[in-house]
Amino acid sequence: MTPAAPTALPSRTEHALATIKEGILSGRLAAGQPLVEADLAQELVMSKTPVREALKTLELSGLVVVRPYVGVRVRELTQADAVAIYETRLLLEPEANRRSVLGGVDTAPARAALQRAAEAAEPVQRSLANRAFHAALWAAADNPILVGILEGLRDQTALAAITTWAQQPSWRDEAQEHARILAAAEASDADLVAELTRRHIAGFLDRLRQGGATA
């Protein structure tokens, strides 16, 4: 982690957040690895304050855990954790997408995210683009609590995806399913979008329970 540090404090915090997150999702910062403020600050050429703020944000997003007298560590995502994440998505995301399509969601960001996923050279970029696709679809759900819960799961979903893709790549099938969901959204078929989303998540959840892939 040696990118040049920006100057303003908010930019420094954003820089630290983006760099540490990329390290976690790429596997450079391994599950269970300690994250020491002073060491990260030295690597990022900045003070400990923006690093501390970045770690707080990462704790809220579920990518790191903070334990008293132990410190901060990269979260170790168990299979049970991943199943719980996808079970929650299965309960909420189809309905959020249905409401969003009924609300006239702009599908251009979703299409752009799929294009980025198709062109991605690395799994972490592909995973983040896929997460952006899902977020773009529920964007017009007009329920801040529902959207907030799904947004809160985005980084944890990306972490689960990177972990399981290393065992069994699944993004090609995923891309086809995403394309069908997008086509239904562009046709303003809210019920079909909800059903395709449900099948998409449920299928991967079944495989995840058997140690397979993630959506």
C-alpha positions, 0 to 999 in steps of 0.5 A: 500500500504505497499510493501518494497521500492526498492533502486535505483531511477528508481526502486523507480519510477517504484515501485511507478507507479506499486503500484499506478496503481494497487491501481487504477485498483483494486478500492482501490484508488477510482474514484475521490479520491485525490492523495497527493504526501506526503501521497503516499510517506509516505505509499511507504516509499520513497521521493516525487520525484519518486511519482511525476514522477509516477503520471506524467506517470499515467496522460499521460496514462489517469488514473489520472487527474491533475487540477491546484489549486486542485491537482491530483485525480483518473480519474472518467471514465464516460460512454461517456469516455468509449464509446470514448475509444472503438470507437477509438479501433474499428476504429484502432485495427482490421486494426492493427491486420490485418497488424500485422498478415501479418507481421508475428507476434509471437503469443506466447506472446498472447497465454501466456497472455490468459493463465494468464487471465484464471488463474487470481484470481482477476479482475485486473490481468485478465484485465491486462492479456487481455490487454497484449493479445490485445497488443501482437496481434498488436505488428508487425503492423509496424506503430509506430503511430498506435501502439502508439495510441493503447498503449496509450489506454491500461490503460484506457481500463483496467480501463473501464473493471474493472468498468464494470466487477463489474456490469456485469462479461463478461470475460468468453464470452470474453475469448472464443472470444479471443481464436477464434482470436488467432486461426485465428492469428496462422493460419495466416488468417489476414482478419479473425483476423481483422473481429473477432477483429471488432466483438469482440470490436463492440459487447462489444461497443453495450453493453457498450452503454447500460450500459453492459460489456467491452472487 
